[in-house]
């Protein structure tokens, strides 16, 4: 199949290169290590671009199977874009389940028993006090986190990760995020696997 790139996305917030770089890094990691993704979760998924890029770019290697992708997004405004983008891709993957979950993962997954083999997350990584906030509240939610939210999101990702799973996430190199990452490093294996001028990509393993 030809790679689908005309993703549907809202006018109030457009995905940027951090999402594509995360997807490309994950694909290269899976191919180089011959790791089948299995069950995938895309947290703070927005329009679903990251995981849809991953599954498309893995299509040429049938041994690297994606059995399911669960998309988790807070804002209802993204539902129609997720449905549109999944609709473009899913016909090429009849053996993969695509599930949309519009919910607050910090509040609504307390009883979840789901565990995922691969988790990707590009969360809001600007602290709300770090600069001028967008006027549109929907854009602000995409971009900024308040005290404790980034820690909560990363911890939720760890909770949803299978014992041998891989958790890739984007983060900014500021004192708030570094503190959270340092705390996670006391319990789990956390490695910076890529660094750009405004963000870094980390890999977390439970063991």
Residue pairs with C-beta under 8 A, 6 or more apart in sequence:
1 56
1 59
1 92
3 56
3 57
4 52
4 56
4 85
4 88
4 89
6 88
7 15
7 47
7 48
7 49
7 52
7 81
7 85
8 47
8 80
8 81
8 84
8 85
9 15
9 46
9 47
9 49
9 81
10 47
10 77
10 78
10 81
10 138
12 77
12 136
12 138
12 139
12 142
13 46
13 136
13 138
13 139
13 142
13 143
15 46
15 47
15 49
18 122
18 170
18 196
18 198
18 199
19 46
19 49
19 50
19 53
19 122
19 170
20 49
20 53
21 194
21 196
21 201
22 50
22 120
22 122
22 168
22 170
22 201
23 49
23 50
23 51
23 53
23 54
23 57
23 120
24 53
24 57
25 168
25 193
25 194
25 201
26 50
26 54
26 118
26 120
26 168
27 53
27 54
27 57
27 58
29 35
29 166
29 168
29 193
29 203
30 36
30 37
30 54
30 58
30 64
30 118
31 58
31 61
31 64
34 63
34 64
35 64
35 166
36 63
36 64
36 65
36 117
37 54
37 55
37 58
37 64
37 65
37 66
37 117
37 118
38 65
38 66
38 67
38 116
38 117
38 118
39 67
39 68
39 70
39 114
39 115
39 116
39 117
39 118
39 162
40 51
40 54
40 55
40 66
40 68
40 69
40 70
40 116
40 117
40 118
40 119
40 120
41 69
41 70
41 72
41 114
41 116
41 118
41 119
41 120
41 157
41 160
42 48
42 50
42 51
42 69
42 70
42 71
42 72
42 119
42 120
42 121
43 72
43 105
43 119
43 120
43 121
43 123
43 153
43 156
43 157
43 160
44 72
44 73
44 74
44 121
44 122
44 123
44 124
44 153
45 51
45 71
45 72
45 73
45 78
45 82
46 73
46 78
46 81
46 122
46 142
47 78
47 81
47 82
47 85
48 71
48 81
48 82
48 85
48 86
49 85
50 120
50 122
51 69
51 71
51 120
52 69
52 85
52 86
52 89
54 66
54 120
55 66
55 69
55 89
55 93
55 96
56 89
56 92
58 64
58 66
59 92
59 93
65 95
66 93
66 96
67 95
67 96
67 97
68 96
68 97
68 98
68 99
69 96
69 97
69 98
69 99
70 99
70 101
70 114
70 116
71 82
71 86
71 98
71 99
71 100
71 101
72 101
72 103
72 105
73 79
73 82
73 100
73 101
73 102
74 102
74 103
74 104
74 105
74 141
75 102
75 138
75 141
75 142
76 102
77 138
78 102
79 100
79 102
82 100
83 100
86 98
86 100
90 96
90 98
103 109
105 153
105 156
106 149
106 152
106 153
106 156
109 156
109 160
112 160
114 160
115 160
115 161
115 162
115 163
115 165
116 160
116 161
116 162
116 165
117 162
117 164
117 165
117 166
118 165
118 166
118 167
118 168
119 157
119 160
119 161
119 165
119 166
119 167
119 168
119 169
120 168
120 169
121 153
121 154
121 157
121 167
121 168
121 169
121 170
122 169
122 170
123 145
123 150
123 153
123 154
123 169
123 170
123 171
124 141
124 142
124 143
124 144
124 145
124 149
124 150
125 145
125 150
125 170
125 171
125 172
125 177
125 199
126 143
126 144
126 145
126 172
127 144
127 145
127 174
127 176
128 140
128 144
128 145
128 146
130 144
130 174
133 140
133 143
133 144
134 140
134 143
145 153
150 171
150 176
150 177
150 180
151 180
151 183
154 169
154 180
154 181
154 184
154 204
155 184
157 167
157 169
157 204
158 167
158 184
158 188
158 204
158 206
161 167
161 204
161 206
162 206
163 206
163 207
164 206
164 207
165 205
165 206
166 203
166 204
166 205
167 203
167 204
167 205
168 193
168 201
168 202
168 203
168 204
169 201
169 202
169 204
170 199
170 200
170 201
170 202
171 177
171 181
171 199
171 200
171 201
171 202
172 198
172 199
172 200
173 195
173 199
173 200
181 190
181 202
184 190
184 204
188 204
188 205
188 206
188 207
189 204
189 205
189 206
189 207
190 202
190 203
190 204
190 205
191 202
191 203
191 204
192 200
192 201
192 202
193 201
193 202
193 203
194 200
194 201
195 201
